[in-house]
């Protein structure tokens, strides 16, 4: 699928004039858009259930959970991984996150890092990925090369993989 046909790259006609709205109307539009999330989650509950069950099974068997993403998606993975030790009392090694561009990309965009397929593989390999681990790829478009490379490496190691995407036609869902 060409980049310009991706759902995540198209303009939303419901927000075309957002820059001309009053503050109240702008917030109302944002709230209406946010309300769509609950319906999307409800629709995806069967797949989410399968993913959560697989992650729980892997963790109980001694595996680890890795989030892999770029940009905002990668930052969300880093945030979730960072919260697991204080919230659940887990070891920092149990849930880990990799972000395209490395640690510095958490605070400043590293342009082009998301397009490095080989680096996604290399970063995951450097963490000592084992066959009982789970890799969750995070990418709104469902096609970010860094994440695709990491997921393909995980599959080659026999790992369970999960794709968290915001589009129905996602390359990552086919890995």
URQUI-V285090 format. One record per pair of residues at least 24 apart in sequence whose ideal C-beta (glycine too) atoms are under 8 Angstrom apart, sorted by the first residue. I is the first residue (numbers start at 1). J is the second residue. If there is no record, write none. Layout:
i=<I;I>
j=<J;J>
This chain:
i=<1;1;1;6;6;6;6;6;7;7;7;7;8;8;8;8;8;9;51;51;54;54;54;55;55;55;55;58;58;58;58;59;59;61;62;63;63;63;63;64;64;64;64;64;64;64;65;65;65;65;65;65;66;66;66;66;66;66;66;66;66;66;66;66;66;67;67;67;67;67;67;68;68;68;68;68;68;68;68;68;68;68;68;68;69;69;69;69;69;69;69;69;69;70;70;70;70;70;70;70;70;70;70;71;71;71;71;72;73;73;73;73;73;73;74;74;74;74;74;74;75;75;76;77;77;78;96;98;98;98;98;100;100;100;113;114;114;114;114;115;115;115;116;116;116;117;117;117;117;118;119;119;120;120;120;120;120;120;120;120;121;121;121;121;123;124;124;124;125;129;129;129;129;130;130;131;131;131;132;133;133;133;134;134;134;134;135;135;135;135;136;136;136;136;137;137;137;137;137;137;138;139;139;139;139;139;140;140;140;141;141;141;141;142;142;142;142;142;142;142;143;143;143;144;147;148;148;151>
j=<143;169;171;141;142;143;167;169;166;167;168;169;140;141;142;166;167;141;136;162;134;160;162;134;136;160;162;132;133;134;160;94;134;132;132;130;132;133;134;93;94;95;96;130;133;134;94;95;96;133;134;136;95;96;97;98;124;127;129;133;134;135;136;150;154;95;96;97;98;136;138;97;98;120;123;124;135;136;137;138;146;147;150;151;97;98;99;100;137;138;139;144;147;99;100;101;105;113;114;139;144;146;147;100;105;109;114;140;138;139;140;144;147;164;98;99;100;105;106;138;99;106;138;136;138;106;127;123;124;127;150;144;146;147;146;144;145;146;147;144;145;146;145;146;149;145;146;148;149;149;146;149;145;146;147;148;149;150;151;153;149;150;152;153;150;150;153;154;153;153;154;157;159;157;159;157;158;159;159;157;159;160;159;160;161;162;159;160;161;162;161;162;163;164;161;162;163;164;172;175;164;163;164;165;170;172;165;166;167;165;166;167;170;166;167;169;170;171;172;173;170;171;172;172;172;172;175;175>
